[in-house]
Amino acid sequence: MGTEAPNAKYDHVYAIIRLDEFLAGAAPAKNLITVKKVVRSQEEAEREVHRLNRLNADKGCQYFYQITRLEREPAGPDQPILS
């Protein structure tokens, strides 16, 4: 789902995301997506997504994971925040 090239400022983490398909058309798009939790390994993310999709198969939602970054050292008050 993404590259895991090392980075000096960030750790790679995996966000477990729920898409509430049953709300499509009835709610703003931002309300259709929920980050359920963040885990540190791709294997753990895959297991959790599989478990949640199996558990909630009939509830009109879908789970997936997305690689993202976690800042190791927060920027101090004198450091610019880079995006």
Contacts in CASP RR format, 6 or more apart in sequence:
PFRMAT RR
TARGET T0000
AUTHOR 0000-0000-0000
METHOD contacts of the structure
MODEL  1
MGTEAPNAKYDHVYAIIRLDEFLAGAAPAKNLITVKKVVRSQEEAEREVH
RLNRLNADKGCQYFYQITRLEREPAGPDQPILS
1 14 0 8 1.000
1 42 0 8 1.000
1 65 0 8 1.000
1 66 0 8 1.000
1 67 0 8 1.000
2 67 0 8 1.000
3 67 0 8 1.000
4 12 0 8 1.000
4 42 0 8 1.000
4 67 0 8 1.000
7 69 0 8 1.000
9 71 0 8 1.000
9 72 0 8 1.000
9 73 0 8 1.000
10 69 0 8 1.000
10 70 0 8 1.000
10 71 0 8 1.000
10 72 0 8 1.000
11 40 0 8 1.000
11 69 0 8 1.000
11 70 0 8 1.000
11 72 0 8 1.000
12 67 0 8 1.000
12 68 0 8 1.000
12 69 0 8 1.000
12 70 0 8 1.000
13 38 0 8 1.000
13 39 0 8 1.000
13 40 0 8 1.000
13 67 0 8 1.000
13 68 0 8 1.000
13 69 0 8 1.000
13 70 0 8 1.000
14 38 0 8 1.000
14 39 0 8 1.000
14 40 0 8 1.000
14 41 0 8 1.000
14 42 0 8 1.000
14 44 0 8 1.000
14 45 0 8 1.000
14 65 0 8 1.000
14 66 0 8 1.000
14 67 0 8 1.000
14 68 0 8 1.000
15 35 0 8 1.000
15 37 0 8 1.000
15 38 0 8 1.000
15 65 0 8 1.000
15 66 0 8 1.000
15 67 0 8 1.000
15 68 0 8 1.000
16 35 0 8 1.000
16 36 0 8 1.000
16 37 0 8 1.000
16 38 0 8 1.000
16 39 0 8 1.000
16 45 0 8 1.000
16 48 0 8 1.000
16 49 0 8 1.000
16 52 0 8 1.000
16 63 0 8 1.000
16 65 0 8 1.000
17 33 0 8 1.000
17 34 0 8 1.000
17 35 0 8 1.000
17 36 0 8 1.000
17 63 0 8 1.000
17 64 0 8 1.000
17 65 0 8 1.000
17 66 0 8 1.000
18 33 0 8 1.000
18 34 0 8 1.000
18 36 0 8 1.000
18 52 0 8 1.000
18 61 0 8 1.000
18 62 0 8 1.000
18 63 0 8 1.000
19 32 0 8 1.000
19 33 0 8 1.000
19 61 0 8 1.000
19 62 0 8 1.000
19 63 0 8 1.000
19 64 0 8 1.000
20 27 0 8 1.000
20 31 0 8 1.000
20 32 0 8 1.000
20 33 0 8 1.000
20 34 0 8 1.000
20 60 0 8 1.000
20 61 0 8 1.000
21 32 0 8 1.000
21 60 0 8 1.000
21 61 0 8 1.000
21 62 0 8 1.000
22 59 0 8 1.000
22 60 0 8 1.000
22 61 0 8 1.000
23 31 0 8 1.000
23 32 0 8 1.000
24 32 0 8 1.000
36 52 0 8 1.000
36 63 0 8 1.000
37 48 0 8 1.000
38 68 0 8 1.000
38 70 0 8 1.000
39 45 0 8 1.000
39 48 0 8 1.000
42 65 0 8 1.000
42 67 0 8 1.000
45 65 0 8 1.000
46 65 0 8 1.000
48 63 0 8 1.000
48 65 0 8 1.000
49 63 0 8 1.000
49 64 0 8 1.000
49 65 0 8 1.000
52 63 0 8 1.000
53 62 0 8 1.000
53 63 0 8 1.000
56 63 0 8 1.000
75 81 0 8 1.000
END
